[in-house]
Amino acid sequence: MTIKSILSVSLILFSVIDILGGLPVVLSMKNRGQNIHSRRASIIAGALMISFLLIGESLLGLFGVDIQSFALAGALIIFLIGLEMILGITLFKDDPNGSNDGTIVPLAFPLIAGAGTLTTILSLKSEYDSISIGIGIVVNMMIVWAVLHFSDRIGKVLGNGGLTVLRKVFGIILLAIAIKLVKGNVDFIA
């Protein structure tokens, strides 16, 4: 464990989690009346990531699911979220049972701790020690909490026009991430 490895892991996870890119999704959820609890979302997402760091491969193996299948499922969800952002449509409907809480699904999972993030965590294990990865996860969850907590203020600074542009741009980025996940697992399909 070194400062350099912690910094490297933190930056890699920051780019994959892309909480700033997810800000338009968060604000859109809030505008639709969904409740967002920044502390709870950060804790749940962090717990999912730490759990996956420790037992991810074994857990997927228990269900007979390999990393490639998991990544492809996550790619599909990310692709659909990107389409929502670009086209201004709603594919993920609100809970018919009346729950208006988007904290766990789709925020903590799959937006923050999605298949891309969880697959990246497993990939990082081949290059970095688990303690460095764990610290990188904690650092990122503090950043995620701050962005979620101050999302309304950040949204006011950006304004409606800025948010619309961000939503479209990051929608395209989400589509690209989904396609990259599919391309990275194309050998699995063939």
C-alpha positions, 0 to 999 in steps of 0.5 A: 500500500502506497500513496501512489497506489491509493491515488491511482485507484481513486482516480480510476474509480472516480472516472468509472463512477463518474458522479459528476456525469450522473448529476443530471440523472440525480437532478432529473430524479429529484425533479420527478419527485423521487427522494434522494438520500445522499448519505444512505446512497453513499454508504450502500454503494460503498458497502456494495463495492467493498463487498464485491472487492472481498467476495465478488468473484465467489458470489457471481460463481455461486449463481453461475454468472461470470464477469462477462455476463455481469458486465453485459447486463450492466452495459444494457442498464447503462445504455438504457439510462443513456437513452433516457438522458439523450431522448428525454424519455422515461424507461425506468418507471416509478415503483407501482407500490408507491415508493418514491425513493430512488436512493438504492435503485437506480442511484446506489445501484447501478448508477454509482456501484454499477456493473462497470464499477464492480467489474473495475474493482475486480480488475484492479485486484490484479494490479493493486492490493485490497487495502489500497482499493478499499481506501480508494472506494472510501475516498470516492464515496466521500466525493459522491456524498458531497456531489449528491448532498450539494446537487441542488446548488450545483444544479442552480449554478449550472442552470437549466441550459447547462443541465440540459447540455450536461444531460445530453453529453453525459447520456452520450458518454453513458452510451459509449461506456455501455458500448465499451463494456460490450466490446470488452466482452465480445469474445464472450458473446462469440 
